[in-house]
Amino acid sequence: SISSGMQANAQHLQQYLQTWDGYREIWEINKDAFIRRYQRLNPPVSSFDADIARYTEVANNVQKEETVLNIQFVLLDCSPLKFSLLNHCNEWQNKFTTLLSEMARATLNELHT
């Protein structure tokens, strides 16, 4: 029947949505609060490098995800989701590079005084 077909397809769609759960922390974590905690740890430059590279890798993985696909009779376009995730990755990278710049400037000012 039509109803059972709709229910079955809804389950397929829910299963597909779970493929994006691996990226959930990118948009759920409060970026500013995280960066404040990160700053208090006074991490070495290598940590910044690793974290910035991590978001480059995540962005590359997001790009590899299928953008438009059919799930039975539903055509699903994930372009807005991918675009949003890529923006979040970019925001994370900007926050890390800004913090690194601020911390380096503060260290240089301490050396100068």
Z-matrix of the N, CA and C atoms (Angstrom, degrees):
N
C 1 1.450
C 2 1.530 1 109.91
N 3 1.304 2 115.13 1 165.56
C 4 1.460 3 121.01 2 -179.14
C 5 1.523 4 110.48 3 -63.86
N 6 1.325 5 115.66 4 -41.84
C 7 1.463 6 120.07 5 -178.09
C 8 1.529 7 111.93 6 -60.85
N 9 1.323 8 116.82 7 -44.78
C 10 1.471 9 119.34 8 -179.46
C 11 1.527 10 110.52 9 -68.49
N 12 1.327 11 117.49 10 -33.56
C 13 1.466 12 121.12 11 175.98
C 14 1.516 13 111.05 12 -64.73
N 15 1.334 14 116.03 13 -40.15
C 16 1.472 15 120.41 14 178.14
C 17 1.527 16 110.28 15 -65.53
N 18 1.328 17 116.48 16 -43.18
C 19 1.470 18 119.93 17 179.70
C 20 1.524 19 111.33 18 -64.22
N 21 1.330 20 116.13 19 -42.17
C 22 1.469 21 120.03 20 179.59
C 23 1.529 22 109.88 21 -62.96
N 24 1.326 23 116.57 22 -42.25
C 25 1.458 24 119.68 23 -179.08
C 26 1.527 25 110.63 24 -68.19
N 27 1.335 26 117.09 25 -35.95
C 28 1.465 27 120.21 26 177.38
C 29 1.528 28 109.66 27 -61.10
N 30 1.321 29 117.43 28 -38.49
C 31 1.466 30 120.76 29 177.54
C 32 1.530 31 110.72 30 -65.49
N 33 1.332 32 116.65 31 -41.44
C 34 1.469 33 119.90 32 177.65
C 35 1.528 34 110.62 33 -62.20
N 36 1.322 35 116.55 34 -40.90
C 37 1.466 36 120.51 35 179.42
C 38 1.533 37 110.61 36 -65.34
N 39 1.333 38 117.14 37 -41.45
C 40 1.460 39 120.65 38 177.92
C 41 1.532 40 110.83 39 -62.57
N 42 1.332 41 116.36 40 -40.98
C 43 1.463 42 119.85 41 177.89
C 44 1.526 43 109.99 42 -62.75
N 45 1.325 44 116.72 43 -42.03
C 46 1.460 45 119.98 44 179.78
C 47 1.532 46 110.56 45 -63.72
N 48 1.326 47 116.92 46 -41.95
C 49 1.461 48 120.03 47 -179.61
C 50 1.528 49 111.90 48 -58.24
N 51 1.308 50 116.62 49 -30.25
C 52 1.466 51 120.60 50 179.61
C 53 1.528 52 111.97 51 -64.67
N 54 1.336 53 117.81 52 -21.39
C 55 1.466 54 119.21 53 178.26
C 56 1.528 55 110.74 54 -64.88
N 57 1.333 56 117.42 55 -23.11
C 58 1.463 57 121.17 56 -179.88
C 59 1.527 58 112.17 57 -87.87
N 60 1.331 59 117.58 58 -9.39
C 61 1.469 60 120.80 59 -178.75
C 62 1.525 61 112.32 60 -61.87
N 63 1.318 62 117.31 61 -26.11
C 64 1.450 63 120.50 62 178.42
C 65 1.519 64 113.41 63 -63.07
N 66 1.327 65 115.86 64 -17.91
C 67 1.463 66 121.15 65 -179.80
C 68 1.526 67 112.41 66 -101.44
N 69 1.304 68 117.04 67 1.25
C 70 1.465 69 122.54 68 -171.98
C 71 1.531 70 113.62 69 -53.36
N 72 1.333 71 117.47 70 -41.64
C 73 1.465 72 119.88 71 -176.74
C 74 1.527 73 111.86 72 -62.40
N 75 1.317 74 117.07 73 -24.57
C 76 1.468 75 120.43 74 -178.27
C 77 1.525 76 110.98 75 -61.76
N 78 1.326 77 116.25 76 -38.38
C 79 1.461 78 118.07 77 -178.62
C 80 1.523 79 113.52 78 -102.75
N 81 1.326 80 118.16 79 -17.17
C 82 1.460 81 119.43 80 -175.76
C 83 1.527 82 113.90 81 -86.48
N 84 1.324 83 117.16 82 -32.76
C 85 1.466 84 120.09 83 -177.56
C 86 1.521 85 109.70 84 -72.05
N 87 1.322 86 115.89 85 134.10
C 88 1.467 87 120.68 86 176.42
C 89 1.534 88 107.83 87 -70.38
N 90 1.315 89 115.31 88 110.62
C 91 1.462 90 120.56 89 -173.90
C 92 1.532 91 112.53 90 -61.35
N 93 1.324 92 116.81 91 -46.56
C 94 1.467 93 119.87 92 -176.63
C 95 1.527 94 111.78 93 -64.21
N 96 1.335 95 117.10 94 -43.36
C 97 1.468 96 120.88 95 178.98
C 98 1.531 97 109.97 96 -64.19
N 99 1.323 98 116.44 97 -40.62
C 100 1.464 99 120.29 98 179.38
C 101 1.528 100 110.51 99 -63.14
N 102 1.319 101 116.52 100 -45.38
C 103 1.467 102 120.75 101 -178.78
C 104 1.525 103 110.91 102 -64.28
N 105 1.331 104 118.04 103 -36.31
C 106 1.472 105 120.36 104 176.62
C 107 1.538 106 110.59 105 -63.07
N 108 1.329 107 116.51 106 -44.10
C 109 1.476 108 120.36 107 178.07
C 110 1.529 109 110.05 108 -64.74
N 111 1.315 110 115.97 109 -41.40
C 112 1.460 111 122.11 110 179.71
C 113 1.536 112 109.77 111 -59.98
N 114 1.318 113 116.43 112 -43.22
C 115 1.464 114 121.20 113 -179.40
C 116 1.532 115 110.97 114 -62.40
N 117 1.331 116 116.57 115 -40.46
C 118 1.467 117 120.66 116 -179.86
C 119 1.529 118 111.80 117 -62.79
N 120 1.338 119 116.32 118 -26.24
C 121 1.466 120 120.29 119 178.38
C 122 1.526 121 111.67 120 -74.83
N 123 1.333 122 117.02 121 -14.91
C 124 1.465 123 122.99 122 -178.48
C 125 1.535 124 110.76 123 48.73
N 126 1.332 125 116.48 124 59.48
C 127 1.471 126 119.84 125 -174.24
C 128 1.533 127 111.81 126 -70.86
N 129 1.326 128 116.67 127 155.23
C 130 1.463 129 120.10 128 175.77
C 131 1.537 130 110.05 129 -72.00
N 132 1.306 131 115.70 130 164.38
C 133 1.467 132 121.14 131 -179.42
C 134 1.527 133 111.03 132 -58.17
N 135 1.325 134 116.69 133 -33.98
C 136 1.468 135 120.17 134 -179.55
C 137 1.531 136 111.59 135 -61.44
N 138 1.330 137 117.22 136 -32.04
C 139 1.469 138 120.30 137 176.96
C 140 1.519 139 110.66 138 -68.24
N 141 1.325 140 115.67 139 -41.74
C 142 1.467 141 119.14 140 176.38
C 143 1.522 142 109.85 141 -59.80
N 144 1.329 143 115.24 142 -46.25
C 145 1.461 144 119.90 143 -178.88
C 146 1.526 145 110.90 144 -58.75
N 147 1.332 146 116.39 145 -44.38
C 148 1.464 147 121.08 146 -179.37
C 149 1.530 148 111.12 147 -64.89
N 150 1.331 149 117.03 148 -41.68
C 151 1.466 150 119.97 149 -178.31
C 152 1.524 151 111.88 150 -70.37
N 153 1.313 152 116.85 151 -39.54
C 154 1.468 153 119.75 152 177.32
C 155 1.530 154 109.60 153 -64.93
N 156 1.332 155 116.43 154 -42.85
C 157 1.467 156 120.57 155 178.83
C 158 1.529 157 110.81 156 -64.37
N 159 1.321 158 116.54 157 -34.80
C 160 1.474 159 120.37 158 179.54
C 161 1.519 160 110.51 159 -59.75
N 162 1.333 161 116.63 160 -42.38
C 163 1.470 162 118.53 161 -179.06
C 164 1.522 163 111.91 162 -74.35
N 165 1.322 164 117.67 163 -24.13
C 166 1.467 165 120.11 164 171.61
C 167 1.520 166 108.88 165 -66.77
N 168 1.329 167 116.04 166 -42.60
C 169 1.465 168 120.53 167 179.16
C 170 1.529 169 110.88 168 -65.20
N 171 1.325 170 116.83 169 -43.16
C 172 1.470 171 120.35 170 178.64
C 173 1.527 172 109.81 171 -61.04
N 174 1.337 173 116.86 172 -44.01
C 175 1.465 174 120.42 173 179.18
C 176 1.529 175 110.43 174 -61.03
N 177 1.333 176 117.03 175 -40.78
C 178 1.468 177 120.15 176 177.32
C 179 1.525 178 111.13 177 -63.19
N 180 1.333 179 116.76 178 -40.12
C 181 1.469 180 120.10 179 178.26
C 182 1.527 181 111.16 180 -66.33
N 183 1.322 182 116.90 181 -39.24
C 184 1.469 183 120.46 182 177.38
C 185 1.527 184 109.49 183 -61.73
N 186 1.327 185 116.32 184 -42.04
C 187 1.472 186 120.32 185 179.83
C 188 1.524 187 111.43 186 -60.21
N 189 1.330 188 116.69 187 -31.93
C 190 1.470 189 120.82 188 -177.86
C 191 1.526 190 112.66 189 -76.47
N 192 1.327 191 116.87 190 -18.33
C 193 1.476 192 119.66 191 -179.82
C 194 1.530 193 109.31 192 -64.32
N 195 1.312 194 114.74 193 144.22
C 196 1.463 195 120.23 194 179.34
C 197 1.526 196 109.31 195 -62.94
N 198 1.319 197 116.35 196 134.49
C 199 1.464 198 120.50 197 -175.46
C 200 1.522 199 111.97 198 -90.23
N 201 1.319 200 116.57 199 -47.52
C 202 1.463 201 121.10 200 -179.43
C 203 1.526 202 107.45 201 -123.12
N 204 1.321 203 116.31 202 126.90
C 205 1.455 204 119.20 203 179.40
C 206 1.521 205 110.85 204 -147.77
N 207 1.308 206 114.30 205 157.93
C 208 1.460 207 121.32 206 176.30
C 209 1.511 208 109.17 207 -99.73
N 210 1.308 209 115.62 208 131.17
C 211 1.459 210 121.13 209 170.83
C 212 1.522 211 104.32 210 -119.74
N 213 1.314 212 113.53 211 98.81
C 214 1.465 213 123.46 212 -171.41
C 215 1.527 214 108.87 213 53.36
N 216 1.311 215 119.09 214 -111.07
C 217 1.467 216 120.40 215 -174.95
C 218 1.525 217 113.07 216 -100.28
N 219 1.330 218 117.81 217 12.65
C 220 1.462 219 121.70 218 179.90
C 221 1.529 220 109.06 219 -110.81
N 222 1.322 221 115.52 220 127.17
C 223 1.461 222 120.84 221 174.14
C 224 1.521 223 107.28 222 -94.15
N 225 1.316 224 116.20 223 117.53
C 226 1.453 225 121.75 224 -174.21
C 227 1.528 226 109.55 225 -107.96
N 228 1.326 227 116.25 226 123.72
C 229 1.456 228 121.91 227 178.01
C 230 1.528 229 108.48 228 -109.92
N 231 1.308 230 116.24 229 111.72
C 232 1.467 231 121.67 230 -176.63
C 233 1.526 232 112.32 231 -97.92
N 234 1.314 233 117.93 232 13.06
C 235 1.470 234 121.00 233 -178.81
C 236 1.523 235 112.42 234 -55.17
N 237 1.340 236 119.34 235 -47.80
C 238 1.480 237 118.36 236 179.82
C 239 1.528 238 112.64 237 -61.37
N 240 1.319 239 117.48 238 -37.70
C 241 1.460 240 121.67 239 179.07
C 242 1.526 241 110.12 240 -65.49
N 243 1.328 242 116.93 241 -46.56
C 244 1.463 243 120.23 242 178.98
C 245 1.525 244 110.66 243 -61.89
N 246 1.314 245 116.76 244 -43.62
C 247 1.463 246 121.03 245 179.66
C 248 1.530 247 110.34 246 -59.96
N 249 1.319 248 116.50 247 -43.87
C 250 1.464 249 121.31 248 179.39
C 251 1.530 250 111.16 249 -63.86
N 252 1.320 251 117.36 250 -44.16
C 253 1.469 252 120.81 251 179.21
C 254 1.525 253 111.32 252 -63.12
N 255 1.323 254 116.77 253 -40.13
C 256 1.469 255 120.19 254 178.31
C 257 1.527 256 110.45 255 -65.07
N 258 1.327 257 116.69 256 -37.54
C 259 1.467 258 120.13 257 176.24
C 260 1.530 259 111.08 258 -64.30
N 261 1.329 260 116.67 259 -41.20
C 262 1.465 261 120.24 260 177.40
C 263 1.534 262 110.43 261 -61.88
N 264 1.328 263 117.75 262 -43.58
C 265 1.468 264 120.85 263 178.14
C 266 1.523 265 110.17 264 -59.60
N 267 1.321 266 116.04 265 -42.84
C 268 1.456 267 121.19 266 178.96
C 269 1.530 268 111.01 267 -63.12
N 270 1.342 269 116.46 268 -41.56
C 271 1.469 270 120.69 269 177.42
C 272 1.525 271 110.96 270 -61.39
N 273 1.335 272 116.62 271 -43.90
C 274 1.462 273 120.15 272 178.73
C 275 1.525 274 110.17 273 -59.62
N 276 1.330 275 116.23 274 -47.40
C 277 1.462 276 119.50 275 -179.09
C 278 1.532 277 110.95 276 -61.72
N 279 1.319 278 116.43 277 -41.42
C 280 1.467 279 119.74 278 178.73
C 281 1.524 280 111.41 279 -63.11
N 282 1.318 281 117.17 280 -40.12
C 283 1.472 282 120.38 281 179.81
C 284 1.530 283 110.58 282 -64.72
N 285 1.338 284 116.82 283 -42.17
C 286 1.463 285 119.98 284 178.63
C 287 1.529 286 111.30 285 -65.95
N 288 1.323 287 118.07 286 -44.81
C 289 1.465 288 119.76 287 -178.26
C 290 1.529 289 111.19 288 -68.34
N 291 1.326 290 117.15 289 -36.16
C 292 1.466 291 120.06 290 176.95
C 293 1.524 292 110.59 291 -64.37
N 294 1.328 293 116.18 292 -45.32
C 295 1.466 294 119.80 293 178.69
C 296 1.530 295 110.74 294 -62.25
N 297 1.321 296 117.20 295 -44.12
C 298 1.463 297 120.77 296 178.82
C 299 1.526 298 110.45 297 -58.74
N 300 1.319 299 116.17 298 -43.54
C 301 1.463 300 120.84 299 179.03
C 302 1.529 301 111.12 300 -62.46
N 303 1.329 302 116.64 301 -45.07
C 304 1.472 303 120.64 302 179.58
C 305 1.519 304 111.77 303 -63.27
N 306 1.331 305 116.73 304 -42.59
C 307 1.462 306 120.21 305 -179.32
C 308 1.533 307 110.86 306 -68.17
N 309 1.324 308 117.12 307 -38.42
C 310 1.468 309 120.66 308 178.33
C 311 1.529 310 110.22 309 -66.18
N 312 1.324 311 116.12 310 -41.56
C 313 1.463 312 120.42 311 178.34
C 314 1.531 313 110.42 312 -61.78
N 315 1.322 314 117.28 313 -43.32
C 316 1.472 315 121.58 314 179.90
C 317 1.538 316 109.98 315 -63.52
N 318 1.329 317 116.41 316 -42.02
C 319 1.464 318 119.61 317 179.21
C 320 1.525 319 111.01 318 -64.50
N 321 1.322 320 116.72 319 -42.38
C 322 1.461 321 120.45 320 178.47
C 323 1.535 322 110.88 321 -64.71
N 324 1.311 323 116.83 322 -38.84
C 325 1.477 324 120.00 323 177.81
C 326 1.524 325 110.93 324 -63.92
N 327 1.342 326 116.46 325 -37.74
C 328 1.470 327 120.05 326 177.85
C 329 1.523 328 110.78 327 -64.01
N 330 1.322 329 116.46 328 -38.21
C 331 1.475 330 120.72 329 179.72
C 332 1.529 331 110.58 330 -68.77
N 333 1.310 332 116.05 331 -32.85
C 334 1.451 333 121.79 332 -176.13
C 335 1.534 334 111.61 333 -75.84
N 336 1.325 335 117.00 334 -28.63
C 337 1.470 336 119.34 335 -176.64
C 338 1.497 337 113.36 336 -92.73
